[in-house]
Amino acid sequence: MASDEETNQRVQQMIAKLQAVIVRTTLLFELDENSIWIRDARDLYFFVVSAWDLLKTLLSSSQHEDIVGQTERTYQFIELAKDKYAQVQSELETFLAPDAERLTMELKEVFSQLLSELSESLLPFLEKLHHTSIEDTIEKMSPTSYLLHCAVCGAVAVSFEANLREDDDSLYYSGIICRITFDLASHRGVFALLETRSLRDVHDYLRYKTSLEDGIDAYCPKCDKIYCKFHYHTEIIYDEGFYDCTYGVCPEGRRRIIDD
């Protein structure tokens, strides 16, 4: 097993390679400092460096006073880096030059190595983050409040919360990537379905009866299970630098669009 110092040197070398690809691309295409690609590439670099800086703190001491918060922040920066990488690559693919394809491949190689190193180093901390045992995925907190728990770790993945005030008669949905407000009067049926404990029926209701066209973003229909943001891995797709959709990949490797 590599020492912390060996890991640090390896990651620092990868970060240097990432920076070198960004610089070469900037010079080759004579990009202006204010170009969209430069700004996005710099964001990518910042997210990677930030994730590694936070991760080094975790690796240096398992007794860190805010290990939960530190783990979640590290994970968030890794996810931001994944998102920004997809956007940067999508933009780079629009550059019409013979060297664009080579730079695309170089960027893919170095980021894949970085992502693997960061993810593998963070995994032991993520595994300790949530370990709540649950008897039922659907938890009724009150007549107008429900929580959906991850089938793997028990963490809260989705919440349904209704307001019954005269000035705000709304139903709020919060998932792993989606936040949306419904008109409660039109969608009281979701509470009746939550009472039946049928995830599939709730998912289908949201898909066909509400504006949440992809249903519960934390739900895998083939597994018939709910997964939290740590266990339902997201993959954001860009087309020529613009957001296209987000896929979710469950622990069994099943993939579906969860936001389009």
N, C-alpha and C positions, 0 to 999 in steps of 0.2 A: 504494500500500500504506500502511495506517495506521501511524503511529508507535507505539512502545510506550506513550507517554504518552496518545495518543488511545485506544488499546485499553484502557488502565487506566481512563480516565475513563468510557468506555462501559460496561465491566463493573461499575464501582462504581455507576453509575446504575441498572443492572439489579438489582444486589444491594439497593440502596435500595428499588427497586420491590417486590422480593420481600418485604423486611421490612415495607413498607407494607401489602401484601396480608395478611400474617400478623396485623398489628396490627388492621386493619379487621375481619377475621374474628373475632378475639378479642373486640373491643368489640361487634360486631353481635350475636353469639350469647351474650354475657356469659359467656364461658368461664372457668372457674376455672383458676388458675395450675397446678394439678396435673392438669388434664384430659389425657386421652391425646392429643388432637389438638394441644394446645399443646406437649407434650413432643416429639411427632413433628415438628411444624413447626420447633421450635427445633433439632432434630437436622438437619433439612434445611438450614436456614440455616447451621449450623456446618459441614456437609460442603461446601457451596458456597464459603463463605469460605476454608476450609482448602485446597480445591483451587486457588482463585485465588492464595492466598498462596504456595503451592508453585510454581505455574506462573510467577508473576512472577519468582521466583528463577531458574528455568530460562531465561526470556526475557531476563533481564538479562545472563546470561553463559553462553555455550555451553561454556565451559571449567570449569563447576562441577565440583568435585572428586568429587562423588557423583552424576553425571548419570543413571546407570542407576537407582540407588535413588530419586532424586528423581522421575524419570519414572514409575516404578512406583507410588510413593506418591501422586503426583498422579492417576494413572489410577484407583487404588483409591478415592480420595475422590470422584472423578467418578461411579464406579459406585455408591458408597454413596449419593450424592445422587440418582441415578436411582432406586434402590430406594426410598429414603425418600419421594421425590416421589410415586411410584406409590401408596404407602401413605397419604400425606397426602391425595391427591386422592380415593382410595377412601373414606376416612373423611368427607371434606367432602361427598361426594355423598349421604351418609346424612342430612345436615342438612335437615330439612323446613322450608324457608323460601324465599320468592320470590327473595331475594338470593343464595341458595346457588349457583344456577346461574351467576350473573354472576361471583361470586368464583372459582368453579371455572374459568371461562374466562380470567379475569385471571391466575390462578395458572399455568394451562397456557401462556399466551402468554409470560409473563416467564420461566418456567423453560425453555421451548423455546429462547428467545433466549440465555439463559445457557448452556445445554447446547451449543448450536451454537458459541458463542464459545469456550468452554473446550475443546471437542473439536477444533475447527479449529486452535487455538493449540498444542494438545499433539501433534497428528498428526505434525509433522516429527520430534519427539523419539521417538515410538513407532516410526516407520519406521526409525530408526537403532538401535533397541534390540536387535533380533535380526536377524541376517543370516547364520546358519549354513547352509551348503549341506549337504544330506543325500542319500544315495543310496537309502535305504530308510526309509519312514515308521516301520516297526517295527524297533526296535533291541534285540537280545538282549544284555543286560549279563552275564547268568549263566543257568544252567539254571532259576533261580527268580526272575529279575528281567528285566522288559521295559519299554522306554520307547516311547511313541508320540509322534512329532514332528509339528509343524504343517506342513501342505503349503505354506504361504505363506512362513514365515520360519525354519522349522527348530527353533523353540523346543520344549522338552518340554511336552506338553499333558496326557499321561496316563501314569501309572506303575502297573505291577503288581509287587508285591513279596511273596514268600512267606517265612514263617518255618518252619523245620523242627525247632524245639526241641520237646521233649516237653511242655513246659508252655505252648506257644503255637504250635499247628499251624494257622496262619491265612494267608489270602491277603488282602492289602491292596490296595484300588483307590483311586487318587487322580486325580480329573479336574479339569475347570475349575471346577466348582461342587460336585461330589459327592465325599464321602469315605465309604468303606464297607468293612467287614471281612466276608469270607466264610469258611466252613468249608472248608479246603483239601482235606480228604478227599473232600468232595462235589463239588468244582469243579476238580479237576485237569485236566479237559477243556479249560479255558481256555488252558492252556499248549500243549496239542497244537494248538489252533486258531491260536495266535499263531505257532507254527512254520510253519503253512501260508501265512502272510503275507496272509491274507484278513481285511480289516477288517470286511467285512459279516458273515462267519461268527462272528467274535468278538462283534460287536455283537448279533447275533441270539441267540447263546448266552446272553449276559448278560441280555437281555430275557426270554427264555422259561425259562431254567434257574436264575436267581438272583433275589435280591430287588431287583436294579437294574432295575426294570421298564421304564425308558426307554432302557436300553442305555448305550453309551458317550456321555457327555454332550458330548464334544468332536467327535463324529462327525456328518457330514452324509450320510445315506444316498443322497440324490440325486446328490451330488458324488462319493460314495465316497471321502471325504477326511477327515483329521483337521485341526482348527483349534485354535490356542491361545486363551487367554482374550482376547487382543487382537484376534483375527480372527474369533472366533465370538461375535458380540455377543449379550449376554443381555438379555432383557426380562422383568422380574418382574411378575406379575399379582396384584392384590389384589382381594378381594371384601368390601366393607364393612369394610375395614381389616385383614382377615385374609389370610394368604398363601394363594394358590390354586395357582399353578404358575409355571414359568419357561420361556420360549421361547428358543431359540437361532436366530440369523440368520447364515447363512454369507456370505462375500464376494460370492456370486452372488445374494444376496437371498432364498435359500430358507429357510423358517421351519418349525421343528418344536418340539414340547414336549420339553425335555430333563430336566425334573424336575417330577413331578406328585404 
